[in-house]
Amino acid sequence: MGIDEYSPTEVLQDEKFISMVIWNCLKNNEPEGVIEAIQAHLEAVNKVQLAKDAQISRSTLYNSLRGKNPTIKTLAKLIHSSRFC
């Protein structure tokens, strides 16, 4: 019996996985889950580079990650830019 290697960071960077989680949260009317999934994904990428790529301030990024209820525009910028990190 062997031990499988598992990397939560890799799973959280997997766009298909995060997309499936977000879709399921939306289907189940769980908006908090959508934010949590996006936040978990963004935590797994380089945040300084992400803020630069998204052309938003680091404080906006960190406030978004701390549950300050980010706008759809901010989330869209972050998600778009995280693809290139």
Buried (B, 14 or more C-beta within 10 A) or exposed (E): EEEEEEEEEEEBBBEEBBEEBBEEBEEEEBEEBBBBBBBBBBEBBEBEEBBBBBEBEEEBBEBBBEEEEBEEEBBEBBBEBBEEB
